[in-house]
Amino acid sequence: MELRQESTFVKANAIEKLAYLQMMGYDISWASFNIIEVMASTKFTEKRIGYLAASHCFHDETDVLMLTTNMIRKDLHSSNMYDAGVALGALSCFVTSDLARDLANDVVNLLSSSRPYIRKRAVLLLFKIFLKYPDSLRPSFPRLKERLEDPDPGVQSAVVNVICELARKNPKNYLTLAPVFFKLMTTSSNNWMLIKIIKLFGALVPHEPRLGKKLLEPLTNLINSTSAMSLLYECINTVIAVLISVSSGAPGDHTASIQLCVQKLGILIEDSDQNLKYLGLLAMGRILQTHPKAVQAHKDIVLRCLDDRDESIRLRSLDLLYGMVSKKNIMEIIRKLMQHVDAAEGSYYRDELLSRIISICSHNNYQYITNFEWSVRFFSRSLS
């Protein structure tokens, strides 16, 4: 009954209740037209409720969406930045290919708005528009690229996010932006934006090895100076990608960079945060593939991880130990693993330990075994 009232205030109140029911799992698609009526209200407090409900229940198959194009365009160009803002935010939730095609130019024009609030929301909406209507990317990209030098850090960060997400599909297309991102990386103090930029560089390096050589110094500086563990991890990951790329081209001495990464990863692995510890082991495994000697120096840290209460960390350290074995340390590693076999809780972990021990001993036709008598005694004990 409330939806049939002429008062938009009453209708908005009813739509607010329906939005709550939608969040509880009830279907309110039957009220789509009433939602549009509230979206068209001249009062922001009512309009906001309409857009909220639309963002929850409108989707590609919503028939009445074709009626919203001009209304949304009007809100996008409203002198009230909050009307434009709520339209931009909700549109990102229910934009269809038709809406994206019809409104792409209007959203791109908002990149020149005098209000950073609008520019930032327009930038973020463009990503959804590009996904729904890919033909809009090429003509819009120059305007988006200009916003990388936006005076507002929020807008700048939003552009970096959008470009980084676009680059995940085809990084090579964004190589021309490397100088701009390099400047941002060396001048910005925004850790979250730096993480995105450094991730992007990690994806670009395999396509342009010369870029890697230029990145090593600023990345090394960040590794030495940052106290943010998330940024430290991304820097190390990208340095690893750089070193892999560089080593496949012209040879060079990057021992200092490798040692620095391994040293910092040792700090991550010894951190009390289980997530950081796991990520540290993961990154150490990547270095192990190309620079095993640098990682072998941290064997004791990895061995200590076998005592961790988290089974996923113990299994990850087992993977690392397999690649760290040499003729000099095989007996020490096997003894340590055997101690854990005796104390292992759960058949899966115990079986995994025994499997790794056998794999280590028999690796490359028993390459690391110098005392076969010891080996026979060990296998006899394992089988018993």
Helices and strands as residue ranges (DSSP letters): G 2-4, H 8-23, G 29-31, H 32-39, H 44-57, G 63-67, H 69-76, H 81-94, H 97-109, G 110-112, H 116-132, G 134-136, H 137-146, G 147-149, H 153-167, G 171-177, H 178-187, H 191-204, G 205-207, H 209-225, H 229-247, H 255-269, H 274-290, H 292-296, H 299-304, G 305-307, H 311-324, H 330-343, H 347-366, H 372-383
